[in-house]
Amino acid sequence: MNNISDILSAQKTLFRSQKTKDVNYRLKLLKSLKTEIVSREQAIYDALKKDFNKSEFESFISEYGLVISELDLVINNLKKWVRPKRIKSSMLTFPSKDYIYKVPYGSVLIIGPWNYPFLLTLEPLIMAIAAGNTVVLKPSELTKNTSNLVADIIGNVFPKEVAVSFQGGAEVATDLLAQKWDYIFFTGSVPVGKIVAKAAAKHLTPVTLELGGKTPCIIDETVNLKLTARRIVWGKFLNGGQTCISADYLIVKSSIKDAFVDILKKEISRVYGDNPKDSKDFPRIINRKNTKRLEGVLNDVDVVFGGDTDIDSCYIAPTLVNEPLLDSKLMSDEIFGPILPILSYDSETDIEKIIWYYEKPLAFYVFSNNKHFVESTLNKFEFGGGVVNDLLIHFGNHRLPFGGVGTSGMGAYHGKHGFDTFSHNKSIIKRGNWTDPPVHYAPYTKKKLKILKKMFKWFG
Ligand code: NAD
């Protein structure tokens, strides 16, 4: 049983057998998954290192550690999450007991990206299984070592009728998308997100799209420049800048810009040394194609720091670019690499002109000690989620839903929000039989209507 339609049909049969509705069965699978992952910890780091020179440290904080905490969270809370939730009844339906049942959708397709190839495949898988679904997962073809390991882990833990991984690129994803799924969860680029949404629309399949965009980062004159530089260098260059919520570009108050750029340069050298190519902590670009793309966007811009490239070793140095044009090649798309453009502003109108030039971003960052300025920017601009005075860290709190808005995505997950994403809310009313107020039955009379109007007013 290796072809897509056979597996899908076996998964649908298993789902209808009600086996995955048993919360103890789900917990057993999730506990085995944890044991398997823990036993493969070093292999996971090795695979990520081979794929794009990701250090063990970054692999722990941004992949392995997050997956294990998600598993612990779900293992400790699943019995509580699946319980039907009693909801206050309405007098209009008196007598009744009202509930929300959390039920699985059925067969879920998950398509993952390459940039956090362990986290962004495992986390949705965990929550889809926790919610009682079956899963077909397609990890990225670009991180062969990690994707093969993910497939191996899934193969060791799950019967194929429950979860399975299909390896391959766009062709395999296209075949998978041609099937009828009960839910599709996609993480990746905006153009492919549109392809996924179109395929989902054909069967009216609900979909979560975790996409990308150009995330701005505003820095005003009230900040501590050194602290701000330290946080920006960490968040921008983590994973080699290949992070969906990385700061795509900075918008810095003109009066502090030159001083801030000097401190940024010093901070990059402090962290990665004078030649970041020699740093064991600095990841490589995922492949030659993306390295060439990044090298290409550096033509015709003012590189004020870094700029070294080596296509053969997929290396792009941490690079600062001064005041690129909004319609330059560098600024026309999500950068997704260790290149940081620095724009400047004098007034809030300057900021608006820059941010509203682009589609709604996945994230938003503002560094400022001016509370009024912070609140005004947080409220004015549309974005998925954001942080004041740091980068990326909103991803780390599982209590916060994570997702985009507009072209940066739809739907959200993380922690309990992930369980909710993969669960349908079934509204149930259990009507009491001990009395049966006759007001809504025919024959309809003026008196009944008067009573109903009052009831709507009082209890509606
Ligand atoms: P991608 O869209 O190229 O690929 C993602 C997945 O889609 C891969 O598994 C790939 O095989 C598959 N795919 C590629 N072409 C396809 C096609 N024509 N039809 C169907 N499937 C296809 O994205 P990527 O390069 O792997 O990842 C980078 C992008 O993902 C960036 O835009 C980034 O912002 C975004 N991203 C978003 C999040 C988030 O949580 N919002 C997280 C990570 C990455």
Residues whose N, C-alpha, C, O or C-beta is under 5 A from the ligand:
A	BS01	NAD	I111 G112 P113 W114 N115 K138 P139 S140 E141 G168 G169 A170 A173 T174 T187 G188 S189 V190 V192 I195 E210 L211 G212 G213 C244 S408
